Amino acid sequence: MNTKISNTIKFLSVDMVQKANSGHPGAPMGLSDIMSVLMKFIKHNPKNPKWLNRDRLVFSGGHASALVYSYLYLSGYDLSLDDFKNFRQLHSRTPGHPEITTNGVEIATGPLGQGIANAVGFALASKYAANLLNDEKTKVIDHKVYCFCGDGDLEEGISYEACALAGFHKLDNLVIIYDSNNITIEGSTNLAWSEDVKARFEAQGFEVARIDGHDFTQIEFALSEAKNKTKPYLIIANTKIAKGALELENTSKSHGAPLGEELIQRAKIEAGFDPDKHFFVSEDVLFQTRAAVEKGDLEEALWKKSLESLTSEKKELLNSLLNPDFSKVEYPDFSGQKLATRDSNGKIINAISKAVPSFLGGSADLAPSNKTTLNDAGTFPDGKNIHFGIREHAMAAINNAIARYGLFVPFSATFFIFSDYLKNSARMAALMKLKHFFIFTHDSIGVGEDGPTHQPIEQLSTFRAMPGFYTFRPADGNENVKCWQIALSLDAPSAFVLSRQGLEPLPKPVFGEPKNGGYLVKESIGAKITLIASGSEVELCLKAANLLESKDIKTNVISVPCFEILCKQEKSYLDRILKGKVLAVEAASGLEWYKFADEVLGMQTFGESGKAGDLFKHFGFSDTNIAKIAKSLL
């Protein structure tokens, strides 16, 4: 029966690709033998894809999406053969790479390597959840995380970062299945790779097995051994890409193009399938695989029954993790305080952590500088402070999975300049609408003496350009509080871009609020000039406005903690706050400000090494220069 199920998966996959005339048949055909066996081991409930104690199955190579959809359909998830016929089409439930809009897809992995880090994130979340919720009588959390990956995933640097952390934490709940077919798009992997993967993973703290990925006995034995491991487990499965595709088997030509109708017919005949039937599943195969529905339903029912033996404290904790209540946060009051926004932010996240059990996170080895240590909260996996080491990209991808796990609200922290390392993961967070918070400190040339290598210039613009992502750059402590209140209410990721240097407290809003994205902090009737800025530059604009007013030039000042939200405001609101000529001021590239401004005072070059105050003056960010440019607009 394994062979028949495997061939069913193969031909469902190649029929999808052929019908779409687009896609990747090689990986699904090469992995179908392993998938047919793994389906017996996975603990899940197709009727309830969000059951908390299910095993997580991650496909790091998302191009093998036809394999994903075949597995989901055969298991009994809400997919149909008609969905297969719309593979890779507009508005399809079977997109080219899996997305979380398809029931049963745990996470959208996107670029190669992301999924490995996501799997590590799921495994870390599981360990922490077990530490919080399990007791001697009841294992609320007791499941595995399986991850399929390929040569391309392991060549990407993010896999090194993530797997090193998995080994460090001895994640015995993690099983990575490596599809070792030695083929990439350009040809054989020996064009650019000669690594001993087994030695690499053993050095990182994994237990490693090597099997023939087409031998059902070896596959079954290797998977059954996962329950005995005390370390993360890598199964190196030596496979042939496009296994069963006749002359295209084991060639790079089968990676990313349809096999052709004639070859598919011959391959089906070779496997004993009817060559004229497309998207065919026999009754005996469906009977066997759809047993997952009844089995999963029973497992979930037994699990729910076991929860009755939990103590009232554990039940209350589980409920608070499932339903975080941010209204309980007692935010600090920063009125009258000159503080760097990284400092006020540190106090804010501690207030959130104290009130919300699900809130946790960490820094890429910069917590003392990012001010992100959660006081009295312990060290992960026994506490809330996750030490990611110097692994920005893995940190963000791991936290994407922690956000998807179902119990936690994570944050990732680093210097803003290093956000470039994790950009792909931030983008995937936006695509999935994850409640994942990015804390980026040292936000501008205000970094100072560390110089241009560490002074972000273009990063603000790139994050603001990302759909579904909210970038907050508060100008003082109380505005920072408001930004967090907004961000916690969104079903989307957010970034907090924070200063190293102290910022003067702002006056109270004159019109509008931070929830509008931008609002008036100073208003003059009949204003001829509006100065608009975010973060540390708002303070400079207020000083420049005073100089302009002394010359009888009426001036408004707008603080914009969130550019993206300001862009969503009604025209009537924008007309109310934007008066006369508009000058935007930002110690970054700032090209997006031309949406509102007549002129932008921004950075035209990289920064330099020097004291923050000297740098601001050198690059023209002074009250006198701002006033001078504003006057020139008139």
QUIZIMO-V622980 format. One record per backbone hydrogen bond with DSSP energy under -1.0 kcal/mol. NH is the residue of the N-H (numbers start at 0). CO is the residue of the C=O. Records with the same first field share a line. If there is no record, write none. Layout:
NH: CO + CO
This chain:
4: 0
5: 1
6: 2
7: 3
8: 4
9: 5
10: 6
11: 7
12: 8
13: 9
14: 10
15: 11
16: 12
17: 13
18: 14
19: 15
20: 16
21: 16
25: 253
28: 24
29: 25
30: 26
34: 30
35: 31
37: 33
38: 34
39: 36
40: 37
41: 37
47: 44
50: 47
53: 50
54: 42
55: 143
57: 145
59: 147
61: 59
63: 60
66: 63
67: 63
68: 64
69: 65
70: 66
71: 67
72: 68
73: 69
74: 70
75: 71
76: 71
78: 76
83: 79
84: 80
86: 83
87: 93
88: 85
91: 88
101: 98
104: 101
113: 110
116: 112
117: 113
118: 114
119: 115
120: 116
121: 117
122: 118
123: 119
124: 120
125: 121
126: 122
127: 123
128: 124
129: 125
130: 126
131: 127
132: 128
133: 129
134: 137
144: 172
145: 55
146: 174
147: 57
148: 176
153: 149
154: 150
155: 151
158: 155
160: 156
161: 157
162: 158
163: 159
164: 160
165: 161
166: 162
167: 163
168: 164
169: 166
170: 165
171: 169
173: 170
174: 144
175: 232
176: 146
177: 234
178: 148
179: 177 + 236
180: 178
183: 186
186: 183
188: 181
190: 187
191: 188
192: 188
196: 194
199: 195
200: 196
201: 197
202: 198
203: 199
204: 201
205: 200
206: 231
208: 233
210: 235
212: 237
214: 211
218: 214
219: 215
220: 216
221: 217
222: 218
223: 219
224: 220
225: 222
227: 224
228: 225
232: 173
233: 206
234: 175
235: 208
236: 177
237: 210
238: 179
241: 25
242: 239
244: 241
247: 244
248: 245
249: 240
250: 247
253: 250
254: 251
263: 259
264: 260
265: 261
266: 262
267: 263
268: 264
269: 265
270: 266
271: 268
272: 267
276: 273
285: 281
286: 282
287: 283
288: 284
289: 285
291: 288
292: 289
294: 290
295: 291
296: 292
297: 293
298: 294
299: 295
300: 296
301: 297
302: 298
303: 299
304: 300
305: 301
306: 302
307: 304
308: 305
309: 306
314: 310
315: 311
316: 312
317: 313
318: 314
319: 315
320: 316
321: 317
322: 318
327: 324
328: 325
336: 333
338: 502
341: 498
343: 339
344: 340
345: 341
346: 342
347: 343
348: 344
349: 345
350: 346
351: 347
352: 348
353: 349
354: 350
355: 351
358: 355
359: 408
360: 383
361: 410
363: 412
364: 362
369: 365
370: 366
371: 366
376: 373
379: 384
381: 378
383: 376
384: 377
385: 360
387: 362
390: 388
394: 390
395: 391
396: 392
397: 393
398: 394
399: 395
400: 396
401: 397
402: 398
403: 399
404: 400
408: 357
410: 359
411: 436
412: 361
413: 438
415: 440
418: 415
420: 417
425: 421
426: 422
427: 423
428: 424
429: 425
430: 426
431: 427
433: 428
435: 433
436: 409
437: 493
438: 411
439: 495
440: 413
442: 497
446: 443
447: 444
450: 447
453: 450
461: 457
462: 458
463: 459
464: 460
465: 462
468: 465
469: 492
471: 494
472: 560
479: 475
480: 476
481: 477
482: 478
483: 479
484: 480
485: 481
486: 482
487: 483
488: 485
489: 486
491: 489
493: 435
494: 469
495: 437
496: 471
497: 439
502: 338
509: 519
510: 519
515: 512
516: 513
518: 558
519: 510
520: 556
521: 556
526: 523
527: 553
528: 553
529: 580
530: 555
531: 582
532: 557
534: 472
536: 533
537: 534
540: 536
541: 537
542: 538
543: 539
544: 540
545: 541
546: 542
547: 543
548: 544
549: 545
550: 547
551: 548
552: 547
555: 528
556: 521
557: 530
558: 518
559: 532
561: 516
565: 561
566: 562
567: 564
568: 565
573: 569
574: 570
575: 571
576: 572
577: 573
580: 527
582: 529
583: 598
584: 531
585: 600
587: 585
588: 456
592: 589
593: 590
594: 591
595: 592
596: 592
597: 581
598: 581
600: 583
602: 587
614: 610
615: 611
616: 612
617: 613
618: 614
619: 616
620: 615
621: 619
625: 621
626: 622
627: 623
628: 624
629: 625
630: 626
631: 627
632: 628
633: 630
